[in-house]
Amino acid sequence: MSQGPVKTADNYFPDVLENYKEICYNIENARAKWRKSDETVRMMAVTKTVAPEKINFAASLGARLLGENRVQEFLSKKEFYDKDCEVHFIGHLQTNKVKYIIGEVALIQSVDSIKLAGEINRQAAKINRKMDVLVEVNIGDEQTKSGVSADGVLALVREISALENVSVKGLMAIPPIGSGEEVFEKMNGIFQRVKQENIPGVSMETLSMGMSGDYELAIKHGSNLVRIGTKLFGARKYLEG
Ligand SMILES: *Cc1c(COP(=O)(O)O)cnc(C)c1O
């Protein structure tokens, strides 16, 4: 029988503690410098390849919003997570895998087609819930990346808004590494534009943008949810798309 991680002195990760303090400090500085006083920024801990013991240690510090990339990995780890964590799915999601996570996550950030949204709607209806989602935007217009094109965002949000068991809560983007500020600003512009449309049933609360290398820049340009992996947990053992 499998046993959950036990909180002992062995599960103390000084690097994670230092990293967490530094990230919080930087987030607050960026927020204070560039944003209105009433605006808040959430930090997500991105957990791919990280052991549950380490994730729970971060959660004990206050990092209780977790981002999951892979269905299989998430399902194998989730029973060990502290129960007060909020989990979002942030990785590429195949329609045939929706059924495995529909009852397990609070929000799906990576919705980039009406086909995927339709399947989420179908599975959510089965368990009688309304699923919160973000629409993922391919802001760098990269051939190899998922996300709807900048031109297609508004139409997709409208289409999804007609689905009874899906609720759009904002947008998510992964600006290409080394992107200039104009890319972040463009994404913020799209977010504001969709918000102004006041589409019934759509509540544009969240702009999820910024990772370890660019979260301060993202906060400068409107992000209110930054997704941090390596800066919090250290380098991953293998490459991850
Ligand atoms: C891995 C990942 C992150 C975190 O990346 P880091 O550079 O390690 O902070 C954020 N968002 C998504 C979608 C990811 O896959």
The ligand as a MOL file (V3000), in Angstrom:
LIG
                    3D

  0  0  0     0  0            999 V3000
M  V30 BEGIN CTAB
M  V30 COUNTS 15 15 0 0 0
M  V30 BEGIN ATOM
M  V30 1 C 6.7130 24.6560 -16.9740 0
M  V30 2 C 5.6900 25.7070 -17.0980 0
M  V30 3 C 5.7580 26.8880 -16.3580 0
M  V30 4 C 6.9020 27.2080 -15.4070 0
M  V30 5 O 8.0920 27.3670 -16.1060 0
M  V30 6 P 9.4170 27.8420 -15.3400 0
M  V30 7 O 10.1890 28.5470 -16.3860 0
M  V30 8 O 10.0690 26.6280 -14.8240 0
M  V30 9 O 8.9860 28.7560 -14.2550 0
M  V30 10 C 4.7320 27.8090 -16.4890 0
M  V30 11 N 3.6900 27.5940 -17.3260 0
M  V30 12 C 3.5860 26.4770 -18.0550 0
M  V30 13 C 2.4100 26.3020 -18.9410 0
M  V30 14 C 4.5790 25.4990 -17.9670 0
M  V30 15 O 4.4740 24.3940 -18.7180 0
M  V30 END ATOM
M  V30 BEGIN BOND
M  V30 1 1 1 2
M  V30 2 1 2 3
M  V30 3 2 2 14
M  V30 4 1 3 4
M  V30 5 2 3 10
M  V30 6 1 4 5
M  V30 7 1 5 6
M  V30 8 2 6 7
M  V30 9 1 6 8
M  V30 10 1 6 9
M  V30 11 1 10 11
M  V30 12 2 11 12
M  V30 13 1 12 13
M  V30 14 1 12 14
M  V30 15 1 14 15
M  V30 END BOND
M  V30 END CTAB
M  END
